[in-house]
Amino acid sequence: MTQAPRFQRERTRHRFTARTVTVIAVSRPVETFARVTVAGPDLHDFVSTGPGDHAKIFFPHPFTGVLVAPTPAADGADGIDRPDGQTFARDFTPLNVREEDGGRVFDLDFFLHEDPGPASAWAEKAAVGDTLVVVGPRGSQSIPAGVTSLLCLVDPTAFPATARFITGLPETTEVEVVADVDYEALDWVEEYFRDATGREVLVREPLGGLDQALLDSEVGDSTFVFAAGDANRLIPLRRVIRDELGLPRDQYQISGYWRRGEANFDHHGPIDPSDPESVED
């Protein structure tokens, strides 16, 4: 059997449709995260196998409580029918997709913070029996092959995806997380990853910024770099990856999940507004 080339990743496509789900459990793995477990008959063919997967979650209107969301395509084919009216949706990483009590379930982790948007505000009050609509993921990209060490430079919005990267790799893989948080938060960050991955993870703060943290790290030929969070914070990091370290494109994944000061940021768009080619995810 031949060994897969280093960093090779398999891509798979999934059935794309809208699925109605019901909250069956709510917990707090750490004080700053709410974990919401969802289930429902529509999840019978739900698939999510990649660490960077994201599904669009549609929430009830924050004031009226009415859920406006896409529905499965009327002709029964893959696809969705989009609704009339305003929707409230955000992209989230499905966690721990599993079979439970004869049905498929998964978790959604919400970072709770000041001045919450519709998603975090909903999660603060989420209760068993609440209803959401899930669209996607369209497909998955597997864990890279041949990785002996993983370096993650992430803020809390990317902690769930980071956890999926970690749990998808052998326990012999060296893992380091540079958490874009204040020093005082490192204890609960370690606790979050201990809960989410079942292992102790080396966590440190980004002294001098994420770009300097990367330069201070050991990035070997078999190190995979995952960076995600506030797109503004990732701009200098991307320049280091591209211009100073010159990493091959298959050795890293960088994703802007949100941008400070910009509502409804499109994570498929450029990380750097001055560089239209900076679409890295």
N, C-alpha and C positions, 0 to 999 in steps of 0.2 A: 504494500500500500504506500503510495507516495504521500509525502507530507504537504499539506496545503501551504501555499506561499504566505509569508508573514503578513499579517494585517488583512488577509482576505476576508471579506464579509459576504455572506449570502443574503440576497434580497428575495423576499416573498411578498406576493400580493394577497390581500384578503378581500372578502366580500364587503363591499362598501354600502352601508345602509344606516338607517336610524333605528335605534333600539330604546325602548322605554324600560327603565330600571327603577327599582324600589330600594330605599335604604333599609337594611336589615340590622345594622349595628353602627354605633358611633363611639369612638374612644379617643383618648389623648395619649399617644405614645410618649410625647414630651409636652411640656406646657405650651409650647409655641406651635404645635401642629395638631390639627384635628384629622383623625382617620375615619373615613366614611366607607363602609362596606355596602356594596350594591349587588342586587340579584334580580332575576326575572326570566321568564320563558324566552324572551327575545335574545338572551345571551347564549342560547344553545349552540350557536356556531361562531361565537365571538372568539377571536384569536388575537393574541399579542405576544410575540416571541422575542422582540428586540428591546434592548435597554433604552434606546432613544425614541421608542414609540410614543405617539401622542394621539389622544382622542379628543374630539371637541365635545365638551359637556355643556348642555343647555340648562340654564337655571330659571326658576320662576322670576317674574318681575319683582324687583326688590320692594315695591310699594303695594302693588295689587295682589301679588302672590300667584298670578296667572302664568302658567307655563306655555310659552309660545315657542315652538320648535319644529324642525323638519319632521316629515313622516316618511316611511318607506315608499319607494316609487310605486305609483298606483298600478302599473302594469306587471308588478311582481318581479321585474328585473332588478339587477343591482342598481343602486343609486337612491337619490332622495328627492322628495318634492319639498321645495322651500315654502315656508309659510308667509302669509301676509302679516304685517305688523312687526314691531320691534322685538328683537331677540336679545338675550343676555347669555353669552357663551364665552368660554375660555378653554384653552388647550391644557390637558393634564396627562400625566404618565400613568397608565394603568399598572397597578402593583398586585403581585401575588395572585395572578389569575389561577383559579383552582376549582375543583369540583367539591361541593359541600352540600350535604343533605339532598343528593340527587340532582343538583343543578349547578351551573357555573356561576361563580361570584368573583369579584375583584375589589381591591381597595383603591381609594383615592385619598392622597395626603394633601391637606391644605395648610399652607403656611399662614399663620394668624399674625396680623401686624396692625399697626395704627393706620387710620384712614383706609379701611378695607374697601376693595371693589366689590362688585356683586357676588363673586365666588366666595371670597373670604367671609363676607358678611353672612352669606347663606350658611357656610360651614359652622360659624359660631353658634348658630341656632338649630343646626340640622337635627332631625329626630327620626326615629324608626317610623317607617310608613311614608316618608317624603318621596316624591317622584322627580326623576330627572330624565333627560334624553341624552343618549350617547351616540355620536356619529364618528365612525372610524374605529381604529386606525385603518388607513388605506393599505398599509403594508408594514413590513418589518425588515430591519437590517440587523443581522446577527452580531454577536460579540466577535471582535477581530480575532483571527487565528494567530497563534505564535506569540502571544503577549506574555512576558515574564514579569512586567511591572506596569502598574496603572497609576497615572498621576491625574487627579481631578482638581480643577480650579473652578469653583462653583459657589453661587450664593444659594440661600435656602430654597428658592423656587426650583432649583435643579437637584435638590437632595434626593427626591424619589428616583429620578433617572440615574443618579450616581449609585444609589443602592442597587438598582437593577444591574448596572455594570459590575459592581462588586460581587453580587451573588451569582452572576453568570460566569465568573472566572474561578479556576481551582483555588483552594485555600492556600496553596503554596505561592500564589501570585503576590508579589509585594504591592501594597496599596498605600497611597498617600493622598489625603484630601487637604487641599488648601481652601479653607472655608472663608468666604468673603463676608465675615461678620466681625463684630467687636470682640476683643479678647475675652471679655466677661461671658460671652456666649459659648465659648469653646466646650464647656462642660456639657451643656445640653446638646450640642452638636455631636459630641462623642456618644452621648446616650442615645440620640436618634439613630445613629448608624449601628450601634450595638443592637438596638431593638429591630431595626429593619434588615440587618444582614446576619445577625447571630454571631458576629465576630468582632474582635477589637480592631479598630481602624485608627491609624495614625492621622491625627488632625492638627493642623497648625493654621495660624492667621497669616494673611498676606502682607507682611511688613514691606512697605515701599510700593504696594500695589501688586496686582496680579501679574503684570509683566515682569517685575523684579522677582516675584516669588518663583516664576518659571525659570528665570535665569539662575536663581539660587538652587534650583533642583537638579538632581541627576537624571538626565534624559538619555538613556542608552538606546542602542539600535533596536531593542525589543520592548521599549517603553511606549505605551499608548497614552496619548494626552486627550482628556475630555475636559472641555471648558464650556460653561453655560451660565446664563443669568442675565443681568442687566447689559444690554448691548453696548451702552456707553463705556462700561468698565472693560469690555472685551476688545475695544478698538486697539489700545496699545499692546495688549496681549497678542492679538492677531499679527500685528506688525513684527513683534519679536519672533513668533513662530515662522513667519514667512521670510523676513529679511535678515534676522540675526542667526537663528538656528537653522533655517532652511530645511525644515522637516518635510519629508515626502507627504503628499496630500493624503495618503492612506494611513498615515501614522497619527492623525489627530482628527477630532470632531469638535467643532466650535459652533455654538448655537446661541443666538440672542433670543431669550425667552420673552423679554420685555424691555422697555426703554423708559428710564425715569423722565417724567414730564410729558409722556406721549400716551394717550389713551388708545386702546385697541391696536397696539403694536402688532404688525404682521411679522411673525418670526421667520417667514419664508423670504422676507425682503433683505436688503443689504444690512450688514452689521454696522458698517461705516457709511453714513449718508454721503460722504464726499467720494466714495468709491463704489460705483454701481456693481462692480464685480465681486464685492465682498459678501456674496451669498455662499456661506460655507456649510450649512447643515446638510 
